[in-house]
Amino acid sequence: MATRLIFVDLRGVEPRPMEPPVRSVMCLGNFDGVHRAHAVLLAEGRQLARELSAREGETLAGVFCFFRPTVDFVFTPEGVTPVRVRGHLTTLRDKLRIFAARGLDFVCLCDFPHVRDLEPREFITLLKESCGCVGVVCGFNHYFGKHAQGNVYHLLEAFGSGHMFIQPEMQMDGMTVSSSRIRACLKDGDTETAERLLGRPYSLETAVVHGKALGRTLGFPTANQYFPAERAIPQSGVYVTLCHTPYGVFAGVSNVGSHPTVDDFARVNCETYVIGMKGDLYGKRIKVEFLKKLRDEQKFDGLESLVAAIRRDAEQASAYVEKRLRRLPPPDPDIDPF
């Protein structure tokens, strides 16, 4: 199978195709979530590219990235086992936007099946010959190639210590910062810890679709969104959210679940009451950031009780967001805004 690579230039206003670079430093990894540990790795990639540019000639900083993340690695007594990831933290659109915000020059996109069965030396040859790769940056536990046989020692032998940086383990609260840990937090409804690990709130950005319009009849019109296929879904419940809309940024109350008061069964989605917003959101893309879980999803004994609960949720959400925005520090250039 021929390996098809697509190079995307991130240095303009919008991503655009580009020719393979002559010289590059490649940041390697799945980068699902592009979390805090990834942010440090990418910064080291930019720094190594600058150093090599000064010593050896112009060198671009790039990311070797799959169109969609397909595997993670589990460490077992038998070795390293690749497993399918269920519940991705970011879409490719998200990643390109974040990579650009972090100052990367380009991304090399590849279909995972095209490199899955390459021997480690074959993958390294691909980097050198097809990506102009003269240096690499990766995590301490980075594995690649057939049966995940390739590791940092193969890369160190191929590129040398002066052309490589290995990102050590990063911990928060005594535990490794990782995509799998963030997924576990979301599964538990702990969006606050997930935000700390990501460096930004976990979010859903999709078009608003039509629902049953029950919220509108109750005086709380809602924006309905579906999670894209294979995206991580926070634990069912009601969340304080921050909603980025074409009309501005508003506090919100979002229900993730199946609406048990009015449906015996419904597809799990995200239904958000955007507090204080006037305007039609149908068909428009909005971004909902999950800040804090308020309560579990529950079935009320009638619509009157439901309305009272929504009103309480909205009051709590408004107070939480107002307090949060008052204490918000100045933007950190190392934390992306997306």
C-alpha positions in Angstrom: 0.0 0.0 0.0 1.5 3.4 -1.0 1.7 5.9 1.8 -0.3 9.0 0.9 0.7 12.1 2.8 -1.0 15.5 2.7 0.8 18.6 3.9 -1.2 21.5 5.3 0.4 24.9 5.8 -0.8 26.5 9.1 1.0 29.8 8.7 -1.8 31.7 6.9 -5.2 32.9 8.0 -6.7 29.5 6.9 -5.0 26.1 6.5 -4.0 25.5 2.9 -2.1 22.7 1.0 1.7 22.9 0.7 4.6 21.0 -0.8 6.6 18.8 1.5 9.2 20.8 3.5 12.9 20.6 2.7 13.8 20.4 6.4 11.5 19.9 9.3 11.3 18.9 13.0 8.3 16.5 13.4 6.3 16.3 16.6 5.0 12.7 16.9 1.9 11.4 18.7 -1.8 11.0 18.5 -2.4 14.4 20.1 -6.0 13.5 21.0 -7.2 16.5 23.1 -3.9 18.4 22.5 -3.7 18.7 26.3 -1.2 20.4 28.6 1.5 17.7 28.1 1.0 17.9 24.4 1.3 21.7 24.6 4.8 21.4 26.2 5.8 18.9 23.5 4.7 21.2 20.7 6.6 24.1 22.3 9.7 22.0 22.4 9.2 21.2 18.7 9.1 24.9 17.8 12.2 25.5 19.9 14.2 22.6 18.3 13.2 23.9 14.9 14.5 27.4 15.8 17.8 26.0 17.1 18.3 23.9 14.0 17.4 26.8 11.7 20.1 28.9 13.4 22.7 26.1 13.1 21.9 24.3 9.9 19.4 26.3 7.8 15.7 27.0 7.7 13.8 24.2 9.5 10.0 24.2 9.9 8.1 22.8 12.9 5.5 20.3 12.0 3.2 17.6 13.4 2.8 14.1 12.0 -0.9 13.6 12.5 -3.5 11.0 11.5 -6.8 12.1 9.8 -8.5 10.5 12.8 -7.0 8.9 15.9 -7.5 5.2 15.8 -5.4 3.6 18.5 -4.0 4.2 22.0 -1.5 2.0 23.8 -2.1 -0.2 26.9 0.8 -1.4 28.9 0.5 -5.1 29.9 2.9 -7.7 31.3 3.2 -9.0 27.8 4.2 -5.7 26.4 2.6 -2.7 24.6 -0.8 -3.4 23.1 -2.5 -1.0 20.7 -6.2 -0.7 21.3 -9.0 1.2 19.6 -9.9 4.5 21.2 -13.6 5.0 21.8 -14.4 8.6 22.7 -12.1 11.1 21.0 -11.5 14.4 22.6 -10.9 16.5 19.5 -11.8 16.5 15.8 -9.3 17.0 13.1 -10.7 20.5 12.7 -10.0 21.2 16.3 -6.5 19.9 16.1 -5.5 22.0 13.0 -6.9 25.1 14.7 -5.0 24.4 18.0 -1.8 23.5 16.2 -2.0 26.8 14.3 -2.6 28.8 17.5 0.4 27.2 19.1 2.7 28.4 16.3 3.3 25.1 14.4 4.2 25.7 10.7 2.5 22.7 9.1 0.8 19.4 9.6 1.5 16.2 7.7 -1.7 14.2 7.5 -1.7 10.4 7.0 -4.2 7.5 7.1 -3.2 5.3 10.0 -3.6 2.0 8.0 -0.9 3.3 5.6 1.7 3.2 8.4 0.3 0.7 10.8 2.4 -2.2 9.5 5.6 -0.4 8.8 8.7 -1.6 10.5 10.3 1.1 12.7 13.1 1.7 10.3 10.6 2.0 7.4 8.6 4.6 9.3 11.8 6.6 10.1 12.7 6.5 6.4 9.3 7.8 5.6 9.8 10.7 7.9 13.2 11.5 6.5 12.5 11.1 2.8 8.8 12.3 2.6 8.7 14.9 5.3 12.3 16.4 5.2 12.6 15.3 8.8 15.9 16.2 10.4 14.7 16.2 14.0 11.9 14.7 16.1 10.0 15.5 19.4 7.9 12.9 21.1 6.7 11.7 24.5 8.7 9.4 26.7 6.2 6.6 26.0 5.9 7.1 22.3 5.5 3.8 20.2 5.2 3.4 16.5 5.4 0.9 13.7 4.3 -2.7 13.4 3.1 -4.1 16.7 4.2 -0.9 18.3 7.8 -2.1 18.1 9.3 1.3 17.5 10.2 3.5 20.5 12.3 6.5 21.5 15.5 4.5 21.3 15.0 3.8 17.6 14.4 7.6 17.0 17.4 8.5 19.1 19.6 6.2 17.1 18.3 7.6 13.8 18.4 11.3 14.6 20.9 11.7 17.4 20.5 13.6 20.7 21.2 17.0 19.2 18.2 16.5 16.9 15.7 15.1 19.3 13.7 16.0 22.4 11.9 13.4 24.5 9.1 14.9 26.6 9.1 13.4 30.1 6.0 12.4 32.0 3.9 15.3 33.2 1.8 14.8 36.3 -1.0 16.7 38.0 -2.3 15.6 41.4 0.2 12.8 41.4 -1.2 11.2 38.2 0.0 11.3 34.5 -1.6 13.9 32.3 -3.0 11.8 29.4 -5.9 11.6 27.0 -7.2 8.4 28.7 -7.3 10.2 32.1 -9.3 13.1 30.5 -11.7 10.6 29.0 -12.2 9.0 32.4 -12.9 12.4 34.0 -15.6 13.1 31.4 -17.1 9.7 31.9 -17.4 10.6 35.7 -18.8 14.0 35.0 -15.7 15.7 36.4 -15.4 18.4 33.7 -13.4 20.7 36.1 -10.5 18.2 36.3 -10.8 17.6 32.6 -10.4 21.3 32.0 -7.3 21.5 34.2 -5.7 18.6 32.3 -6.7 20.0 28.9 -5.7 23.6 29.7 -9.2 24.7 28.4 -12.8 23.5 28.9 -13.9 20.4 27.1 -16.3 21.5 24.3 -18.7 20.5 21.7 -18.8 22.6 18.5 -21.5 21.6 15.9 -24.5 23.0 14.1 -27.7 23.4 16.0 -30.5 21.0 14.9 -34.2 21.1 15.4 -35.6 19.3 18.4 -39.2 18.9 19.8 -39.3 22.7 20.7 -40.6 21.7 24.2 -38.2 24.1 25.8 -39.5 27.0 23.8 -43.1 26.3 25.0 -41.9 26.1 28.6 -40.1 29.5 28.3 -36.6 28.1 28.0 -35.8 27.7 24.3 -32.9 25.3 23.8 -30.2 24.6 21.2 -29.9 21.0 20.3 -26.6 19.5 19.2 -25.4 15.9 18.6 -22.0 14.7 19.4 -20.1 13.7 16.3 -19.5 9.9 15.9 -16.8 8.6 18.3 -16.5 11.8 20.3 -16.2 11.5 24.1 -19.5 12.3 25.8 -19.6 13.6 29.3 -21.6 11.7 31.9 -25.3 12.2 31.6 -26.5 15.2 33.6 -26.9 18.9 33.7 -23.9 21.2 33.3 -22.9 24.8 33.6 -21.6 25.8 30.2 -20.2 28.8 28.4 -21.8 29.2 24.9 -20.0 30.8 22.0 -22.6 31.9 19.5 -22.8 34.3 16.5 -24.6 36.7 18.9 -21.9 36.7 21.6 -20.8 34.6 24.5 -23.4 33.6 27.1 -23.8 31.4 30.2 -25.7 28.3 29.6 -27.3 25.2 31.1 -26.7 22.1 29.1 -28.5 18.7 29.5 -26.5 15.7 28.3 -28.8 12.7 28.1 -32.0 11.4 26.9 -34.6 13.7 28.6 -36.4 11.2 30.8 -39.2 13.5 31.8 -40.6 13.7 28.3 -39.2 10.7 26.5 -39.2 7.0 27.3 -36.2 6.7 25.0 -34.3 9.3 23.0 -30.9 9.6 21.3 -28.3 11.0 23.7 -27.6 14.6 22.8 -26.7 18.0 24.2 -29.6 20.4 24.8 -28.6 23.9 25.9 -30.6 26.8 27.3 -28.4 29.8 26.3 -29.2 32.3 29.1 -30.2 35.8 27.9 -29.6 35.2 24.2 -32.0 36.6 21.6 -31.7 35.1 18.1 -32.2 32.1 16.0 -29.5 29.4 16.2 -31.0 26.8 13.9 -28.4 25.6 11.4 -25.6 27.8 13.0 -22.4 26.4 14.6 -22.0 27.1 18.3 -19.4 26.0 20.8 -20.5 24.8 24.2 -17.8 24.6 26.8 -18.6 22.3 29.8 -17.5 24.0 33.0 -19.1 22.2 35.9 -21.7 19.5 36.5 -24.7 20.7 38.5 -26.7 17.6 39.0 -27.5 14.2 37.6 -30.2 13.8 34.9 -33.5 13.0 36.6 -37.2 12.4 35.8 -39.6 14.9 37.4 -43.2 14.2 38.2 -44.4 16.8 35.7 -43.6 19.8 33.6 -44.1 22.2 36.4 -41.4 20.6 38.5 -39.2 20.5 35.4 -39.6 24.2 34.8 -38.8 25.0 38.4 -35.6 22.8 38.1 -34.5 24.6 34.9 -35.0 27.9 36.6 -32.8 26.9 39.5 -30.2 25.5 37.2 -30.1 28.8 35.2 -29.7 30.9 38.3 -26.8 28.7 39.5 -25.2 28.7 36.0 -25.4 32.5 35.7 -23.9 33.0 39.1 -21.1 30.5 38.4 -20.2 32.0 35.0 -20.3 35.6 36.3 -18.0 34.7 39.2 -15.7 32.8 36.9 -15.4 35.6 34.4 -14.6 38.1 37.2 -11.7 36.1 38.4 -10.5 35.1 34.9 -6.7 35.9 34.6 -5.3 37.5 31.5 -4.9 35.1 28.5 -2.0 32.7 28.8 -0.1 32.6 25.5 0.7 28.9 26.1 -3.0 28.0 26.6 -4.9 28.0 23.3 -8.3 29.8 23.2 -10.2 27.1 21.4 
